[in-house]
Amino acid sequence: MENTVTSELPKPGVVALHAVVGSSRQIAIEYFRENPEARDGVMKAYHAYNVPHFRCDPKAHNFGSSLRESACRWCGRTREQVRWDELPPECAKRPPVPEIEDVILGEERKAFALLARAEKDVPKLVAKLGMNGETLAVLHHTHGYDPETVASIVDVPPKILVDYHGAMETERHRSRASQVKEVITVLSPLEALA
């Protein structure tokens, strides 16, 4: 019985922490009520250095790093500029954040458009090229129709899927071989002078 009573009681540190946070918040509210001009400086510092990730705050900047010199990818202001210039602390050029529903609807529209296009193209291409692994690979890497989409439109025997994977691997090797790679050498300032 004693264990039940003690486990329901809050720990002393937690109670003290809540009391401190609550009293600190109240002190800050009262201070800003009495000194409204100080609020701007605090908000500028908050947006320059303490804002959570830009996805969490709709007014936040998108800094590349935590360095003072790092610039916002959208407006170009550095953390120091946000802190000390005369502009508002929020990012002025922040792109609108799309709603999740809009993103999902956009992806659904793309998928249905691809399927509608595939229903017209796949039978013609299969009739022209024949049904084999190479055809499935061409449909995938050239036209964007993966084997599952093709299989929903025409009959694809399982053996052809094995040939398809081999043809796709051949295409990957051909693509990698056609890449032109350039070697860049970086010299230190002393090496450049020598």
FINU-68163 format. One record per atom (N, C-alpha, C): residue in one letter; x, y, z. Coordinates in steps of 0.02 Angstrom, whole numbers, plus 50000, padded with zeros to 5 digits. Layout:
<rs>
AXYZ
...
</rs>
This chain:
<rs>
M500414994150000
M500005000050000
M500435006350000
E500995006150037
E501425011950040
E501745013549972
N501925008349933
N502225009449868
N501745012949821
T501105011449825
T500605014649782
T500565022049797
V500575023849860
V500505030849879
V501125034749858
T501715032049869
T502325035649852
T502425036249776
S502205031249737
S502295031649665
S501825036849634
E501265038449667
E500805043349639
E501025050449655
L501455051449703
L501675058049721
L502195060449671
P502165066749649
P502665069149602
P503345069849636
K503855069149596
K504535069749623
K504665077049640
P505055078449692
P505175085349713
P505495089649659
G505955087049619
G506285090949567
G505805093049512
V505325088649495
V504835090249443
V504385095949465
V504155095749527
V503725101049554
V504115107649554
A504735107449576
A505135113549578
A505255116249508
L505375111849459
L505485114049390
L504865117449362
H504275114449372
H503655117549348
H503555124349381
A503705124949444
A503625131249479
A504105136449451
V504725134549437
V505215139249410
V505015141549340
V504815136749297
V504615138449229
V504005142949230
G503525141349271
G502925145449277
G503075152349301
S503495152949352
S503665159549378
S504095163349328
S504545160049292
S504965163449242
S504535166149185
R504055162249165
R503605164449111
R503225170649134
Q502975170449195
Q502595176149222
Q503035182349227
I503665181449248
I504135187049252
I504255189949183
A504355185649133
A504465188049064
A503865191849038
I503265189249050
I502655192649026
I502605199549058
E502705199849122
E502665206349157
E503205211149132
Y503815208649121
Y504365212849098
Y504195215849030
F503955211748982
F503795214248916
F503185218748916
R502735217848963
R502175222348970
R502425229348991
E502905229449036
E503185235849060
E503685238849011
N504045234648972
N504565236848925
N504435233948856
P503935236448820
P503775233548754
P504335234348703
E504765239348711
E505315240248663
E505835234748668
A505885231448724
A506375226048734
A506155219748698
R505515219048685
R505245212948653
R505555211948584
D505635217348545
D505915216748478
D506625213848479
G507035216248525
G507725213748530
G507745206348548
V507305204448593
V507285197348614
V507035193048556
M506525195448520
M506265191548463
M506785190948408
K507175196348397
K507695196048346
K508225190748366
A508415190748429
A508895185748452
A508605178748446
Y507965178048463
Y507635171548458
Y507645169048386
H507455173248338
H507445171148268
H508145170148239
A508635173548267
A509325172748242
A509655166448268
Y509525164748332
Y509925159348362
Y509525153648393
N508905154748414
N508575149648455
N507945146548425
V507775148348364
V507165145848333
V507255138348321
P506725134448332
P506765127348313
P506815126648238
H506825120748213
H506895119548141
H506375123448102
F506565125848042
F506125130148003
F505465126847985
R505425120247987
R504785116947973
R504305117648032
C504575118948092
C504165119448152
C503895126448162
D504225131548136
D504015138448147
D503905141748079
P503295144048065
P503145146747999
P503485153447984
K503825156448032
K504165162748021
K504925162048023
A505165155948031
A505885154748041
A506275155147976
H506925156447984
H507395156447929
H507645149247917
N507965148247860
N508255141747843
N509005142547839
F509335142647898
F510055143547900
F510405136947885
G510965137347849
G511335131347830
G511705128047888
S511885131947939
S512245129147996
S512125133548057
S512435131848112
S512345135748173
S512865141348179
L513285142148130
L513795147448132
L513475154348126
R513785159348155
R513515166148153
R513495168848082
E513955166548039
E513995169147971
E513535165447922
S513215160047944
S512795156247898
S512195160447877
A512045160047813
A511505164147785
A510875159947774
C510305163247778
C509665160047764
C509645158247690
R509435152347673
R509405150247603
R508875153947564
W508395156947598
W507845160247564
W507955167747557
C508145171147611
C508205178447608
C508925180847605
G509415176547620
G510115178447616
G510395181947677
R509985183447727
R510235186847787
R510605181847831
T511165184047860
T511535179747906
T511215180047975
R511425175648019
R511155175748087
R511305182548121
E511895185148109
E512075191648139
E511655197248110
Q511515197048045
Q511085202148016
Q510385201748044
V510115195748051
V509455195048081
V509445197948151
R509985196848187
R510015199248256
R510065206848261
W510455210048216
W510625217048226
W510355221948175
D510115219748117
D509875224648068
D509185227448088
E508945232048048
E508315235448064
E507695231848036
L507795226448000
L507235222747971
L506885218548024
P506275216448011
P505935211948058
P506315205348064
P506255201948121
P506655195848131
P506425189948088
E505815189948063
E505565184348024
E505865184347954
C505855178547922
C506105177947853
C505585180947806
A505795185747766
A505335189247721
A505215185447656
K505675181047637
K505615177547573
K505475170147581
R505205168247637
R505055161247650
R504525158847601
P504655153347566
P504155150747520
P503565147847560
P502975147847530
P502405144947566
P502505137547577
V502315135247635
V502365128147652
V501725124747628
P501785119847584
P501185116647558
P500835112547613
E500185112447609
E499795108347655
E499895101047637
I499885096647685
I499985089547674
I499465086747625
E498845089047634
E498315086647590
E498445088447517
D498725094547505
D498875096647437
D499425092447407
V499925090747447
V500475086447422
V500215079547404
I499795076747447
I499505070147434
I499075070247371
L498655075347365
L498225075947306
L498645076647243
G499185080547246
G499635081347188
G499945074747168
E500175070847218
E500475064347203
E499955059547173
E499345059847199
E498805055547172
E498665057447099
R498645063947084
R498525066147015
R499075063646969
K499705064146991
K500265061646951
K500205054146938
A500025050446990
A499965043146983
A499405041246935
F498835044646941
F498265043146896
F498425045246825
A498785050846816
A498975052946748
A499465047946717
L499935045446757
L500405040446733
L500035034046712
L499555031946754
L499175025946738
L498755026846675
A498445032646667
A498045033946607
A498485033946545
R499075037046551
R499545037146495
R499795030046479
A499915026146532
A500165019246523
A499635014946489
E499005015946506
E498465011946475
E498435012946400
K498635018846376
K498655020146304
K499305017646272
D499875019046305
D500525017646275
D500755010446280
V500655007246338
V500935000646349
V500704995446298
P500044994846284
P499854989746233
P500184990946165
K500234997346145
K500554998846080
K501294996846081
L501644998846135
L502364997346139
L502494989846145
V502074986246181
V502164979046188
V502034975646120
A501524978146084
A501384975246018
A501964976545970
K502274982445976
K502824984245932
K503474980645950
L503644980446015
L504284977746037
L504254970446058
G503664967846072
G503594961046098
G503664961046174
M503404955746206
M503424955446279
M504034951446299
N504544954946326
N505134951746353
N505444956346406
G505974954046437
G506294957946490
G506574964546465
E506844964446404
E507124970646375
E506564975846365
T505984973546343
T505414978146334
T505204981146401
L505174977046453
L504994979646519
L505514984746542
A506154983446528
A506674988146548
A506604994746510
V506464994446445
V506365000446405
V505765004346430
L505215000746443
L504615004046470
L504765007646536
H505205004646576
H505355007646641
H505835013546635
H506425012446606
H506925017846607
H506805023146554
T506425021746502
T506295026846451
T505625030246461
H505105026446478
H504435029246482
H504175030146554
G504515027146603
G504315027946673
G503795023146697
Y503645017846659
Y503145012946680
Y503495007046713
D503435006546779
D503755001046815
D503384994546800
P503694988746815
P503384982246798
P502694981246829
E502574983946889
E501924983146921
E501384986746880
T501544992746855
T501074996446814
T500934992746749
V501464990246719
V501384986446656
V500964980146669
A501094976746725
A500734970646741
A499994972046754
S499824978046775
S499114979646787
S498744980746721
I499124981646666
I498814982946601
I498844976946555
V499434973646552
V499514967746509
V499784962046552
D499724956046526
D499974950146562
D500734949746557
V501064949246615
V501794948746617
V501974942146650
P502244937346612
P502444930946642
P503014931946692
P503044927746745
P503564928446796
P504284927846769
K504384923646717
K505064922846690
K505314929346660
I504874933346632
I505064939746602
I505324944546655
L505064944046716
L505314948446769
L506044947146785
V506254940846780
V506964939146791
V507384942346736
D507144941846674
D507504944946617
D507514952546624
Y506974955346650
Y506914962546661
Y507474964946708
H507574961446764
H508094963446812
H508794963246781
G508914958246739
G509554957846704
G509634963646654
A509104965246618
A509124970746570
A509224977446605
M508914978346663
M508994984646701
M509704985246727
E510004979646747
E510694979846771
E511164981646713
T511034978946654
T511424980746595
T511364988146580
E510754990846585
E510634997946573
E511005002246625
R511015000146688
R511385003846740
R512135004046724
H512414998346703
H513124998146685
H513265002746625
R512825002546575
R512915006846516
R512885014246535
S512415015846579
S512345022746601
S512955025146640
R513205020946685
R513805022746724
R514415023446679
A514465019146629
A515045019346584
A515035025646541
S514445028346527
S514405034246484
S514525040746522
Q514555040346589
Q514685046346629
Q515395048646619
V515475055146612
V516135058046606
V516325060846674
K516865058146701
K517085060246767
K517675064946760
E517665070246800
E518195075146798
E518545075246865
V519195074846865
V519585074946927
V519775082146941
I519605084447001
I519765091247022
I520275090747077
T520815094547071
T521345094547121
T521325101147158
V521305100847224
V521295106847265
V521985107647297
L522265113447287
L522925114847314
L522855119547374
S523295118647422
S523315123347478
S523625129747453
P523545135347488
P523845141647465
P524605141047456
L524935137247499
L525665136447493
L525845132447431
E525465127247416
E525585123147357
E525455127147293
A524965131647295
A524805135647237
A525365140647221
L525705143047273
L526255147847263
L526885144447237
A526965138047253
A527575134447234
A527605132847161
</rs>
